[in-house]
């Protein structure tokens, strides 16, 4: 029953997005405007707050480094695995087998499994994803979507102009100085939270509506989507084993941390990538793949829950 409480709201918003397209309640222009709102305002604020209020220590630094190295390896492996995909989908493969959907999938599943008081165990794993995701990952995704050749210099300047990356960097700086933590303890703390909440509360439903609007169970998409899911499962199984081993020897593994790693790395690619995709075919391919991959996340959750 608990897994239904987690998954049904996600499915409901995705279905709403599908119906918005079917009933013509939204058009592509409206969806693109929603993407712009999320990427330029809502998402940067949410990322800044998450990182500005995170707890930083030597152990966390090691965990972030482990996850960052893993992301680089899995992203690089994605370019090698492009040979197993056909056009026009192969160029998007590295982006769909790397990065994880923490907030809308892994976080609630882990909370259901281990309790909200242990959420920090999985949240710290997401720091590397935020850093990598809104710099190299989204920058290269934008270049790929626009048909540009991958260029390190333009990637660097693109990151500097990306609100989400700016929010990431500022969030880490402010988090290390603990400025927001002090603000939250002051009389103005509730005022800050009220502004942050109203700016970010709608992120999840908007992104899920975009995912649903872009999703198409067209016959020609079934094969590439299932192939992408299989390749992601195989790669992530290897990556999970590697991360668990690195955590054991470099940090000192625990049951809660091990469950956090497995749950987090079993989630689909970030739904946020939808807000960076402008072409209909790429958006449909990514949306359908990520939506179907939720089944994998749920099966892993059920396995962990049964195993105790």
Backbone as CSV, one residue per row, in Angstrom:
resi,resn,N_x,N_y,N_z,CA_x,CA_y,CA_z,C_x,C_y,C_z
1,UNK,0.826,-1.208,0.000,0.000,0.000,0.000,0.865,1.264,0.000
2,UNK,1.995,1.196,0.756,2.872,2.373,0.844,3.458,2.737,-0.517
3,UNK,3.818,1.693,-1.295,4.399,1.987,-2.607,3.368,2.657,-3.521
4,UNK,2.079,2.304,-3.366,1.030,2.956,-4.147,0.905,4.427,-3.766
5,UNK,1.054,4.726,-2.480,0.973,6.115,-2.025,2.088,6.959,-2.625
6,UNK,3.217,6.314,-2.919,4.362,7.022,-3.499,4.208,7.160,-5.011
7,UNK,3.814,6.060,-5.651,3.825,5.997,-7.110,2.582,6.624,-7.741
8,UNK,1.409,6.446,-7.122,0.171,6.925,-7.730,0.157,8.427,-8.003
9,UNK,0.630,9.283,-7.074,0.666,10.723,-7.395,1.533,11.033,-8.610
10,UNK,2.667,10.323,-8.735,3.546,10.513,-9.893,2.822,10.102,-11.166
11,UNK,2.192,8.928,-11.130,1.458,8.444,-12.304,0.296,9.363,-12.652
12,UNK,-0.384,9.882,-11.606,-1.539,10.755,-11.838,-1.137,12.011,-12.601
13,UNK,0.002,12.611,-12.228,0.445,13.828,-12.899,0.938,13.538,-14.319
14,UNK,1.586,12.374,-14.518,2.021,11.997,-15.863,0.813,11.773,-16.761
15,UNK,-0.205,11.079,-16.226,-1.439,10.848,-16.991,-2.131,12.175,-17.301
16,UNK,-2.106,13.110,-16.339,-2.687,14.428,-16.575,-1.990,15.127,-17.737
17,UNK,-0.651,14.983,-17.790,0.102,15.562,-18.905,-0.297,14.945,-20.242
18,UNK,-0.501,13.607,-20.236,-0.942,12.918,-21.456,-2.307,13.446,-21.902
19,UNK,-3.222,13.607,-20.926,-4.568,14.093,-21.238,-4.551,15.543,-21.720
20,UNK,-3.617,16.336,-21.168,-3.503,17.737,-21.612,-3.137,17.806,-23.091
21,UNK,-2.333,16.859,-23.557,-1.998,16.820,-24.986,-3.171,16.282,-25.797
22,UNK,-3.771,15.195,-25.282,-4.871,14.544,-26.012,-6.071,15.475,-26.154
23,UNK,-6.391,16.196,-25.087,-7.552,17.085,-25.098,-7.212,18.499,-25.559
24,UNK,-5.916,18.696,-25.940,-5.451,19.990,-26.448,-5.640,21.125,-25.421
25,UNK,-5.464,20.783,-24.142,-5.511,21.803,-23.091,-4.201,22.586,-23.049
26,UNK,-3.124,21.979,-23.557,-1.825,22.633,-23.668,-1.304,22.422,-25.081
27,UNK,-0.541,23.386,-25.576,0.157,23.175,-26.841,1.662,23.188,-26.568
28,UNK,2.447,22.916,-27.599,3.895,22.818,-27.411,4.497,24.126,-26.913
29,UNK,3.942,25.247,-27.366,4.435,26.546,-26.921,4.235,26.724,-25.416
30,UNK,3.060,26.306,-24.930,2.781,26.408,-23.501,3.702,25.525,-22.674
31,UNK,3.959,24.317,-23.175,4.858,23.389,-22.482,6.281,23.951,-22.452
32,UNK,6.722,24.544,-23.569,8.057,25.151,-23.606,8.173,26.299,-22.611
33,UNK,7.102,27.061,-22.443,7.107,28.143,-21.460,7.202,27.588,-20.038
34,UNK,6.535,26.455,-19.794,6.628,25.803,-18.486,8.059,25.336,-18.226
35,UNK,8.699,24.787,-19.259,10.089,24.350,-19.135,11.002,25.528,-18.790
36,UNK,10.781,26.655,-19.449,11.586,27.855,-19.196,11.418,28.334,-17.759
37,UNK,10.180,28.334,-17.274,9.905,28.751,-15.896,10.640,27.867,-14.899
38,UNK,10.598,26.560,-15.133,11.248,25.621,-14.214,12.765,25.773,-14.253
39,UNK,13.347,25.788,-15.454,14.810,25.803,-15.564,15.434,27.125,-15.137
40,UNK,14.727,28.231,-15.313,15.315,29.541,-15.028,15.020,30.074,-13.625
41,UNK,13.953,29.582,-12.995,13.595,30.129,-11.682,13.419,29.038,-10.622
42,UNK,12.439,28.161,-10.826,12.063,27.216,-9.772,13.176,26.235,-9.417
43,UNK,13.745,25.577,-10.429,14.784,24.580,-10.181,16.038,25.174,-9.542
44,UNK,16.556,26.302,-10.018,17.727,26.897,-9.363,17.488,27.224,-7.886
45,UNK,16.295,27.730,-7.562,15.977,28.050,-6.167,15.952,26.783,-5.323
46,UNK,15.335,25.711,-5.837,15.252,24.453,-5.103,16.635,23.848,-4.870
47,UNK,17.480,23.889,-5.901,18.836,23.352,-5.782,19.639,24.161,-4.775
48,UNK,19.535,25.487,-4.868,20.255,26.348,-3.934,19.867,26.025,-2.487
49,UNK,18.571,25.913,-2.236,18.112,25.652,-0.861,18.596,24.295,-0.362
50,UNK,18.507,23.266,-1.221,18.916,21.921,-0.821,20.388,21.876,-0.431
51,UNK,21.239,22.523,-1.226,22.676,22.497,-0.961,23.069,23.481,0.140
52,UNK,22.350,24.591,0.248,22.664,25.588,1.282,22.324,25.083,2.674
53,UNK,21.420,24.109,2.766,21.014,23.587,4.080,21.579,22.192,4.345
54,UNK,22.454,21.696,3.462,23.045,20.369,3.638,24.138,20.417,4.702
55,UNK,24.372,19.255,5.318,25.449,19.138,6.299,26.708,18.672,5.580
56,UNK,27.811,19.383,5.776,29.056,19.051,5.093,30.103,18.577,6.109
57,UNK,30.776,17.464,5.776,31.831,16.919,6.635,32.787,16.126,5.759
58,UNK,33.867,15.612,6.374,34.845,14.830,5.624,34.244,13.578,5.027
59,UNK,33.387,12.900,5.787,32.723,11.681,5.307,31.835,11.990,4.112
60,UNK,31.113,13.097,4.206,30.232,13.495,3.103,31.059,13.831,1.865
61,UNK,32.178,14.492,2.077,33.061,14.828,0.958,33.534,13.589,0.221
62,UNK,33.877,12.536,0.980,34.318,11.277,0.365,33.182,10.637,-0.416
63,UNK,31.978,10.649,0.148,30.812,10.086,-0.535,30.517,10.834,-1.836
64,UNK,30.599,12.159,-1.784,30.362,12.972,-2.981,31.393,12.641,-4.051
65,UNK,32.651,12.480,-3.636,33.722,12.150,-4.590,33.487,10.783,-5.223
66,UNK,33.084,9.807,-4.414,32.791,8.469,-4.938,31.685,8.539,-5.984
67,UNK,30.609,9.256,-5.655,29.480,9.358,-6.575,29.856,10.131,-7.829
68,UNK,30.699,11.165,-7.676,31.103,11.970,-8.831,31.925,11.134,-9.807
69,UNK,32.865,10.343,-9.269,33.686,9.471,-10.118,32.800,8.451,-10.824
70,UNK,31.824,7.891,-10.072,30.899,6.919,-10.662,30.103,7.541,-11.802
71,UNK,29.656,8.784,-11.626,28.892,9.463,-12.673,29.737,9.667,-13.927
72,UNK,30.989,10.046,-13.742,31.881,10.228,-14.889,32.076,8.914,-15.640
73,UNK,32.259,7.816,-14.877,32.463,6.502,-15.500,31.213,6.068,-16.258
74,UNK,30.042,6.192,-15.618,28.803,5.736,-16.260,28.452,6.611,-17.461
75,UNK,28.727,7.905,-17.369,28.464,8.805,-18.493,29.373,8.454,-19.668
76,UNK,30.649,8.209,-19.362,31.594,7.804,-20.400,31.213,6.469,-21.018
77,UNK,30.749,5.530,-20.176,30.326,4.214,-20.680,29.144,4.369,-21.632
78,UNK,28.317,5.380,-21.380,27.164,5.622,-22.238,27.565,5.943,-23.667
79,UNK,28.679,6.660,-23.832,29.149,6.990,-25.186,29.664,5.732,-25.884
80,UNK,30.295,4.833,-25.125,30.753,3.575,-25.706,29.563,2.696,-26.093
81,UNK,28.495,2.731,-25.302,27.323,1.877,-25.525,26.408,2.404,-26.631
82,UNK,26.709,3.588,-27.151,25.900,4.135,-28.253,25.870,3.200,-29.459
83,UNK,26.885,2.356,-29.592,26.971,1.424,-30.728,25.805,0.422,-30.747
84,UNK,25.160,0.262,-29.574,24.059,-0.696,-29.486,22.700,-0.067,-29.808
85,UNK,22.693,1.236,-30.088,21.451,1.943,-30.396,21.461,2.440,-31.835
86,UNK,20.278,2.637,-32.377,20.146,3.146,-33.742,19.810,4.634,-33.721
87,UNK,19.991,5.276,-34.843,19.579,6.669,-35.012,18.048,6.738,-35.012
88,UNK,17.453,7.818,-34.562,18.085,9.051,-34.070,18.264,9.063,-32.556
89,UNK,18.170,7.861,-31.925,18.146,7.797,-30.461,19.527,7.659,-29.831
90,UNK,20.501,7.148,-30.577,21.789,6.798,-29.982,22.501,7.991,-29.340
91,UNK,22.327,9.194,-29.896,23.033,10.348,-29.347,22.522,10.746,-27.962
92,UNK,21.314,10.283,-27.607,20.758,10.608,-26.294,21.016,9.517,-25.259
93,UNK,21.562,8.368,-25.696,21.754,7.242,-24.791,22.602,7.578,-23.558
94,UNK,23.764,8.262,-23.717,24.577,8.556,-22.530,23.821,9.333,-21.453
95,UNK,22.869,10.150,-21.861,22.125,10.974,-20.918,21.019,10.185,-20.210
96,UNK,20.563,9.104,-20.845,19.476,8.311,-20.271,19.954,7.147,-19.428
97,UNK,21.242,6.838,-19.469,21.740,5.757,-18.611,22.617,6.308,-17.491
98,UNK,22.617,7.617,-17.348,23.394,8.280,-16.296,22.459,9.216,-15.527
99,UNK,22.880,9.679,-14.344,22.110,10.604,-13.505,20.837,9.923,-12.982
100,UNK,20.327,10.433,-11.855,19.215,9.767,-11.172,18.130,10.758,-10.749
101,UNK,16.899,10.272,-10.738,15.766,11.065,-10.266,15.627,10.853,-8.765
102,UNK,16.205,11.779,-8.003,16.165,11.655,-6.552,14.849,12.106,-5.956
103,UNK,14.515,13.381,-6.163,13.386,13.987,-5.476,12.043,13.357,-5.734
104,UNK,11.776,12.942,-6.979,10.445,12.444,-7.320,10.324,10.924,-7.269
105,UNK,11.442,10.211,-7.131,11.362,8.751,-7.106,12.179,8.155,-5.961
106,UNK,13.495,8.371,-5.946,14.347,7.717,-4.948,14.049,8.192,-3.527
107,UNK,13.876,9.509,-3.324,13.644,10.039,-1.983,12.400,9.446,-1.323
108,UNK,11.223,9.522,-1.974,10.031,8.971,-1.328,10.100,7.464,-1.119
109,UNK,10.707,6.713,-2.044,10.838,5.275,-1.865,11.737,4.964,-0.672
110,UNK,12.837,5.694,-0.555,13.757,5.463,0.557,13.124,5.862,1.891
111,UNK,12.391,6.968,1.895,11.715,7.404,3.112,10.712,6.351,3.581
112,UNK,9.996,5.763,2.640,9.041,4.712,2.969,9.742,3.488,3.538
113,UNK,10.951,3.238,3.056,11.714,2.057,3.452,12.422,2.246,4.791
114,UNK,13.014,3.440,4.983,13.888,3.654,6.143,13.462,4.791,7.071
115,UNK,12.406,5.533,6.707,11.945,6.613,7.561,12.525,7.959,7.162
116,UNK,11.730,9.007,7.343,12.158,10.346,6.942,13.336,10.854,7.759
117,UNK,13.506,10.319,8.967,14.622,10.766,9.813,15.974,10.352,9.238
118,UNK,15.981,9.427,8.283,17.229,8.972,7.661,17.401,9.487,6.232
119,UNK,16.598,10.479,5.851,16.626,10.993,4.483,17.992,11.560,4.099
120,UNK,18.737,12.053,5.087,20.053,12.631,4.804,21.005,11.605,4.191
121,UNK,20.765,10.309,4.466,21.625,9.250,3.927,21.587,9.245,2.398
122,UNK,20.406,9.485,1.833,20.274,9.469,0.377,20.471,10.862,-0.216
123,UNK,20.127,11.894,0.555,20.261,13.263,0.049,21.718,13.595,-0.252
124,UNK,22.630,13.079,0.570,24.043,13.400,0.373,24.568,12.772,-0.921
125,UNK,23.971,11.644,-1.340,24.394,11.012,-2.590,24.014,11.875,-3.785
126,UNK,22.990,12.695,-3.607,22.459,13.510,-4.698,23.290,14.766,-4.953
127,UNK,24.185,15.115,-4.039,24.997,16.329,-4.208,25.844,16.227,-5.477
128,UNK,26.498,15.067,-5.664,27.325,14.874,-6.858,26.465,14.940,-8.113
129,UNK,25.246,14.379,-8.027,24.341,14.419,-9.171,23.959,15.832,-9.550
130,UNK,23.734,16.672,-8.541,23.400,18.074,-8.808,24.580,18.809,-9.437
131,UNK,25.766,18.584,-8.888,26.964,19.248,-9.413,27.243,18.826,-10.858
132,UNK,27.251,17.520,-11.089,27.526,16.997,-12.420,26.367,17.264,-13.376
133,UNK,25.153,17.081,-12.866,23.969,17.177,-13.711,23.756,18.553,-14.304
134,UNK,23.991,19.597,-13.509,23.692,20.939,-13.995,24.943,21.690,-14.451
135,UNK,25.977,20.931,-14.765,27.165,21.528,-15.381,27.466,20.766,-16.667
136,UNK,28.234,19.688,-16.559,28.630,18.909,-17.725,27.427,18.256,-18.413
137,UNK,26.594,17.575,-17.634,25.490,16.784,-18.191,24.511,17.638,-18.985
138,UNK,23.907,18.644,-18.332,22.904,19.462,-19.017,23.519,20.313,-20.121
139,UNK,24.779,20.741,-19.920,25.458,21.520,-20.959,25.643,20.703,-22.231
140,UNK,26.109,19.456,-22.062,26.307,18.584,-23.225,24.970,18.157,-23.821
141,UNK,23.955,17.993,-22.979,22.623,17.654,-23.483,22.098,18.772,-24.387
142,UNK,22.311,20.023,-23.962,21.892,21.159,-24.775,22.623,21.209,-26.106
143,UNK,23.932,20.934,-26.084,24.710,20.933,-27.324,24.256,19.804,-28.245
144,UNK,23.975,18.640,-27.669,23.500,17.502,-28.455,22.134,17.798,-29.063
145,UNK,21.246,18.389,-28.278,19.901,18.706,-28.743,19.941,19.715,-29.890
146,UNK,20.896,20.635,-29.832,21.007,21.675,-30.863,21.855,21.247,-32.063
147,UNK,22.347,20.003,-32.014,23.152,19.507,-33.125,24.547,20.085,-33.159
148,UNK,25.019,20.610,-32.019,26.349,21.216,-31.962,27.400,20.163,-31.626
149,UNK,28.618,20.404,-32.042,29.727,19.543,-31.682,30.109,19.829,-30.228
150,UNK,30.387,18.732,-29.473,30.739,18.897,-28.062,32.030,19.704,-27.969
151,UNK,31.954,20.824,-27.277,33.085,21.733,-27.167,33.270,22.133,-25.703
152,UNK,34.458,21.834,-25.152,34.709,22.073,-23.739,34.592,23.553,-23.373
153,UNK,35.116,24.425,-24.237,35.084,25.856,-23.954,33.656,26.382,-23.910
154,UNK,32.861,26.016,-24.925,31.477,26.483,-24.940,30.674,25.832,-23.826
155,UNK,31.065,24.600,-23.438,30.408,23.907,-22.328,30.632,24.666,-21.027
156,UNK,31.865,25.156,-20.848,32.208,25.914,-19.644,31.397,27.203,-19.565
157,UNK,31.374,27.941,-20.666,30.635,29.210,-20.657,29.124,28.986,-20.591
158,UNK,28.676,27.865,-21.157,27.256,27.531,-21.063,26.860,27.260,-19.623
159,UNK,27.731,26.554,-18.883,27.454,26.266,-17.476,27.373,27.545,-16.660
160,UNK,28.261,28.494,-16.957,28.266,29.764,-16.225,26.997,30.568,-16.458
161,UNK,26.326,30.289,-17.578,25.091,31.007,-17.893,23.838,30.216,-17.514
162,UNK,24.028,29.000,-16.990,22.891,28.144,-16.645,22.446,28.424,-15.211
163,UNK,21.225,28.897,-14.999,20.752,29.226,-13.650,20.878,28.076,-12.659
164,UNK,20.610,26.844,-13.108,20.682,25.695,-12.200,22.114,25.471,-11.722
165,UNK,23.100,25.654,-12.610,24.497,25.488,-12.207,24.913,26.605,-11.252
166,UNK,24.472,27.813,-11.537,24.764,28.943,-10.643,24.166,28.676,-9.265
167,UNK,22.936,28.159,-9.235,22.297,27.816,-7.967,23.062,26.742,-7.229
168,UNK,23.621,25.782,-7.972,24.408,24.703,-7.364,25.668,25.250,-6.693
169,UNK,26.420,26.056,-7.422,27.670,26.615,-6.894,27.397,27.514,-5.690
170,UNK,26.420,28.417,-5.823,26.093,29.319,-4.719,25.582,28.539,-3.508
171,UNK,24.801,27.480,-3.773,24.274,26.672,-2.675,25.377,26.010,-1.871
172,UNK,26.388,25.484,-2.547,27.508,24.841,-1.853,28.302,25.867,-1.049
173,UNK,28.572,27.036,-1.653,29.318,28.091,-0.952,28.575,28.528,0.303
174,UNK,27.277,28.795,0.145,26.472,29.230,1.292,26.343,28.105,2.314
175,UNK,26.251,26.847,1.837,26.149,25.709,2.748,27.395,25.544,3.594
176,UNK,28.557,25.759,2.994,29.816,25.643,3.738,29.951,26.744,4.789
177,UNK,29.402,27.914,4.504,29.458,29.019,5.472,28.308,28.962,6.482
178,UNK,27.306,28.063,6.219,26.163,27.856,7.112,25.329,29.130,7.291
179,UNK,25.327,29.998,6.291,24.561,31.246,6.362,23.058,30.988,6.452
180,UNK,22.555,30.071,5.612,21.116,29.804,5.609,20.692,29.118,6.901
181,UNK,21.563,28.255,7.431,21.252,27.592,8.701,21.076,28.617,9.810
182,UNK,21.950,29.617,9.817,21.819,30.686,10.823,20.557,31.503,10.576
183,UNK,20.253,31.747,9.301,19.044,32.502,8.963,17.797,31.760,9.426
184,UNK,17.782,30.442,9.246,16.625,29.643,9.653,16.431,29.655,11.169
185,UNK,17.520,29.839,11.902,17.428,29.896,13.362,17.051,31.281,13.872
186,UNK,17.004,32.249,12.958,16.693,33.624,13.341,15.187,33.879,13.224
187,UNK,14.712,35.032,13.684,13.275,35.359,13.554,12.791,35.438,12.105
188,UNK,13.735,35.588,11.159,13.361,35.693,9.747,13.332,34.326,9.043
189,UNK,13.608,33.263,9.794,13.674,31.921,9.212,12.386,31.505,8.530
190,UNK,11.266,31.739,9.190,9.972,31.349,8.608,9.640,32.161,7.356
191,UNK,10.077,33.408,7.329,9.853,34.244,6.138,10.621,33.680,4.948
192,UNK,11.873,33.297,5.199,12.688,32.704,4.128,12.041,31.424,3.612
193,UNK,11.618,30.543,4.520,11.011,29.277,4.117,9.714,29.484,3.345
194,UNK,8.944,30.496,3.734,7.685,30.778,3.038,7.943,31.160,1.580
195,UNK,8.955,32.013,1.361,9.299,32.432,-0.007,9.838,31.242,-0.793
196,UNK,10.731,30.458,-0.170,11.317,29.294,-0.839,10.239,28.286,-1.219
197,UNK,9.311,28.051,-0.310,8.247,27.070,-0.558,7.351,27.478,-1.721
198,UNK,6.955,28.750,-1.761,6.029,29.174,-2.814,6.703,29.178,-4.187
199,UNK,8.038,29.345,-4.195,8.773,29.337,-5.458,9.024,27.924,-5.982
200,UNK,9.039,26.936,-5.086,9.465,25.588,-5.487,8.383,24.511,-5.384
201,UNK,7.293,24.782,-4.684,6.275,23.745,-4.463,5.741,23.154,-5.760
202,UNK,5.609,23.982,-6.792,4.987,23.517,-8.043,5.969,22.806,-8.986
203,UNK,7.240,22.676,-8.615,8.222,22.061,-9.507,7.809,20.648,-9.903
204,UNK,7.511,19.823,-8.911,7.204,18.418,-9.180,6.016,18.249,-10.116
205,UNK,4.853,18.853,-9.832,3.727,18.671,-10.757,3.988,19.219,-12.157
206,UNK,4.690,20.344,-12.260,4.965,20.913,-13.584,5.849,19.975,-14.407
207,UNK,6.931,19.475,-13.792,7.841,18.585,-14.513,7.123,17.307,-14.924
208,UNK,6.297,16.759,-14.034,5.590,15.519,-14.354,4.548,15.726,-15.452
209,UNK,3.907,16.887,-15.464,2.980,17.203,-16.555,3.740,17.286,-17.881
210,UNK,4.923,17.899,-17.857,5.762,17.985,-19.057,6.160,16.586,-19.525
211,UNK,6.550,15.728,-18.553,6.911,14.344,-18.888,5.728,13.641,-19.552
212,UNK,4.528,13.773,-18.955,3.340,13.131,-19.509,2.974,13.682,-20.872
213,UNK,3.051,14.995,-21.038,2.725,15.634,-22.317,3.641,15.099,-23.420
214,UNK,4.906,14.875,-23.078,5.885,14.452,-24.084,5.879,12.948,-24.330
215,UNK,5.261,12.199,-23.410,5.296,10.737,-23.500,4.398,10.223,-24.622
216,UNK,4.937,9.290,-25.399,4.170,8.675,-26.480,4.481,7.181,-26.536
217,UNK,3.458,6.349,-26.381,3.663,4.903,-26.492,3.480,4.479,-27.948
218,UNK,4.177,5.182,-28.815,4.122,4.864,-30.240,4.897,3.578,-30.506
219,UNK,4.443,2.743,-31.455,5.114,1.458,-31.744,6.607,1.613,-32.028
220,UNK,6.970,2.687,-32.739,8.381,2.859,-33.095,9.260,3.221,-31.898
221,UNK,8.634,3.642,-30.779,9.398,4.009,-29.594,9.616,2.843,-28.634
222,UNK,8.768,1.820,-28.708,8.819,0.726,-27.744,10.181,0.028,-27.749
223,UNK,10.661,-0.316,-28.934,11.934,-1.043,-29.034,13.122,-0.228,-28.513
224,UNK,13.339,1.018,-28.982,14.481,1.783,-28.453,14.370,2.075,-26.960
225,UNK,13.160,2.289,-26.468,12.977,2.571,-25.040,13.314,1.353,-24.193
226,UNK,12.832,0.176,-24.600,13.120,-1.051,-23.857,14.612,-1.386,-23.918
227,UNK,15.235,-1.140,-25.075,16.675,-1.388,-25.206,17.461,-0.449,-24.291
228,UNK,17.029,0.808,-24.221,17.689,1.785,-23.342,17.550,1.369,-21.880
229,UNK,16.365,0.912,-21.513,16.129,0.466,-20.134,17.035,-0.716,-19.790
230,UNK,17.152,-1.671,-20.704,18.014,-2.838,-20.475,19.466,-2.414,-20.305
231,UNK,19.939,-1.517,-21.169,21.328,-1.052,-21.078,21.565,-0.303,-19.770
232,UNK,20.580,0.490,-19.336,20.725,1.217,-18.069,20.764,0.249,-16.890
233,UNK,19.894,-0.753,-16.912,19.866,-1.736,-15.824,21.210,-2.454,-15.709
234,UNK,21.746,-2.895,-16.837,23.026,-3.611,-16.831,24.160,-2.726,-16.322
235,UNK,24.218,-1.493,-16.825,25.279,-0.583,-16.409,25.153,-0.226,-14.931
236,UNK,23.927,0.114,-14.501,23.740,0.540,-13.115,23.966,-0.596,-12.119
237,UNK,23.725,-1.838,-12.530,24.016,-2.979,-11.647,25.517,-3.032,-11.341
238,UNK,26.320,-2.808,-12.373,27.779,-2.783,-12.187,28.188,-1.580,-11.347
239,UNK,27.593,-0.414,-11.628,27.928,0.801,-10.892,27.542,0.689,-9.416
240,UNK,26.394,0.097,-9.122,25.963,-0.079,-7.732,26.965,-0.945,-6.972
241,UNK,27.395,-2.051,-7.600,28.380,-2.927,-6.961,29.677,-2.172,-6.681
242,UNK,30.105,-1.362,-7.652,31.333,-0.584,-7.474,31.223,0.455,-6.376
243,UNK,30.102,1.167,-6.321,29.902,2.194,-5.295,29.820,1.557,-3.904
244,UNK,29.103,0.443,-3.780,28.995,-0.236,-2.487,30.361,-0.684,-1.983
245,UNK,31.187,-1.151,-2.892,32.538,-1.582,-2.502,33.384,-0.384,-2.075
246,UNK,33.315,0.701,-2.847,34.086,1.909,-2.516,33.629,2.489,-1.181
247,UNK,32.322,2.516,-0.949,31.781,3.025,0.317,32.259,2.174,1.481
248,UNK,32.254,0.869,1.306,32.671,-0.043,2.378,34.111,0.211,2.815
249,UNK,35.001,0.402,1.841,36.423,0.534,2.166,36.857,1.970,2.460
250,UNK,36.165,2.967,1.904,36.600,4.354,2.086,35.795,5.120,3.135
251,UNK,34.554,4.716,3.341,33.686,5.447,4.277,33.271,4.578,5.456
252,UNK,33.016,3.322,5.160,32.482,2.424,6.183,30.991,2.274,5.967
253,UNK,30.628,1.215,5.286,29.226,1.042,4.922,28.341,0.732,6.111
254,UNK,27.082,1.019,5.968,26.067,0.681,6.959,24.823,0.236,6.205
255,UNK,23.906,-0.411,6.883,22.694,-0.893,6.222,21.914,0.269,5.606
256,UNK,21.770,1.358,6.354,21.004,2.509,5.868,21.659,3.140,4.643
257,UNK,22.986,3.251,4.684,23.699,3.854,3.557,23.661,2.930,2.340
258,UNK,23.807,1.632,2.566,23.747,0.675,1.460,22.377,0.705,0.780
259,UNK,21.316,0.767,1.581,19.966,0.851,1.029,19.779,2.156,0.259
260,UNK,20.396,3.231,0.753,20.315,4.527,0.073,20.969,4.441,-1.302
261,UNK,22.141,3.820,-1.376,22.859,3.676,-2.645,22.029,2.874,-3.645
262,UNK,21.493,1.735,-3.201,20.731,0.862,-4.109,19.453,1.552,-4.581
263,UNK,18.731,2.192,-3.651,17.472,2.860,-4.014,17.723,4.024,-4.961
264,UNK,18.728,4.834,-4.638,19.035,6.017,-5.444,19.463,5.635,-6.851
265,UNK,20.352,4.643,-6.956,20.909,4.275,-8.254,19.987,3.354,-9.053
266,UNK,18.847,2.988,-8.468,17.844,2.210,-9.192,16.728,3.083,-9.747
267,UNK,16.829,4.379,-9.523,15.801,5.298,-10.026,16.074,5.636,-11.491
268,UNK,15.076,6.151,-12.200,15.276,6.524,-13.615,16.173,7.743,-13.753
269,UNK,16.539,8.071,-14.975,17.278,9.311,-15.224,16.404,10.485,-14.804
270,UNK,17.039,11.577,-14.440,16.305,12.721,-13.909,15.196,13.202,-14.848
271,UNK,14.007,13.386,-14.283,12.897,13.919,-15.067,13.172,15.360,-15.504
272,UNK,14.094,16.026,-14.811,14.408,17.422,-15.136,14.987,17.577,-16.532
273,UNK,15.547,16.499,-17.074,16.132,16.599,-18.411,15.065,16.979,-19.436
274,UNK,13.785,16.671,-19.117,12.707,17.023,-20.031,12.620,18.522,-20.267
275,UNK,12.982,19.304,-19.262,12.883,20.755,-19.394,14.004,21.326,-20.253
276,UNK,15.000,20.490,-20.601,16.113,20.933,-21.433,16.005,20.402,-22.863
277,UNK,14.978,19.570,-23.114,14.782,19.006,-24.446,13.684,19.768,-25.171
278,UNK,13.964,20.247,-26.367,13.015,21.065,-27.109,12.401,20.336,-28.306
279,UNK,13.104,19.317,-28.829,12.606,18.616,-30.007,11.588,17.557,-29.596
280,UNK,10.531,17.438,-30.372,9.447,16.527,-30.042,9.912,15.077,-29.967
281,UNK,10.738,14.642,-30.935,11.151,13.240,-30.968,12.045,12.863,-29.798
282,UNK,12.982,13.751,-29.443,13.869,13.454,-28.315,13.115,13.503,-27.001
283,UNK,12.195,14.446,-26.884,11.399,14.573,-25.671,10.515,13.345,-25.472
284,UNK,9.901,12.851,-26.544,9.047,11.663,-26.457,9.858,10.435,-26.070
285,UNK,11.035,10.275,-26.657,11.911,9.137,-26.359,12.349,9.153,-24.894
286,UNK,12.801,10.307,-24.405,13.265,10.417,-23.019,12.112,10.231,-22.031
287,UNK,10.974,10.859,-22.298,9.824,10.766,-21.404,9.326,9.334,-21.283
288,UNK,9.203,8.666,-22.408,8.699,7.294,-22.405,9.670,6.352,-21.695
289,UNK,10.963,6.516,-21.955,11.973,5.679,-21.301,11.952,5.873,-19.793
290,UNK,11.960,7.122,-19.340,11.977,7.395,-17.906,10.709,6.915,-17.216
291,UNK,9.569,7.104,-17.880,8.304,6.671,-17.286,8.267,5.154,-17.131
292,UNK,8.702,4.427,-18.163,8.717,2.966,-18.093,9.743,2.462,-17.087
293,UNK,10.823,3.214,-16.906,11.883,2.780,-15.979,11.415,2.822,-14.521
294,UNK,10.355,3.573,-14.263,9.805,3.618,-12.900,9.424,2.223,-12.417
295,UNK,9.066,1.338,-13.348,8.725,-0.045,-12.988,9.935,-0.732,-12.362
296,UNK,11.131,-0.477,-12.908,12.363,-1.050,-12.353,12.574,-0.555,-10.928
297,UNK,12.386,0.753,-10.711,12.561,1.333,-9.381,11.616,0.693,-8.370
298,UNK,10.376,0.470,-8.776,9.380,-0.110,-7.878,9.722,-1.571,-7.559
299,UNK,10.180,-2.315,-8.559,10.554,-3.711,-8.336,11.737,-3.819,-7.375
300,UNK,12.714,-2.925,-7.511,13.856,-2.912,-6.589,13.383,-2.572,-5.177
301,UNK,12.487,-1.585,-5.070,11.933,-1.204,-3.770,11.235,-2.387,-3.105
302,UNK,10.395,-3.088,-3.853,9.655,-4.234,-3.298,10.638,-5.318,-2.831
303,UNK,11.692,-5.567,-3.632,12.701,-6.553,-3.261,13.393,-6.195,-1.955
304,UNK,13.780,-4.920,-1.808,14.431,-4.455,-0.588,13.491,-4.542,0.614
305,UNK,12.221,-4.202,0.388,11.238,-4.233,1.467,11.005,-5.666,1.945
306,UNK,10.901,-6.603,1.008,10.674,-8.013,1.350,11.891,-8.598,2.050
307,UNK,13.105,-8.187,1.571,14.346,-8.688,2.170,14.551,-8.184,3.589
308,UNK,13.826,-7.083,3.903,13.909,-6.527,5.261,15.144,-5.697,5.456
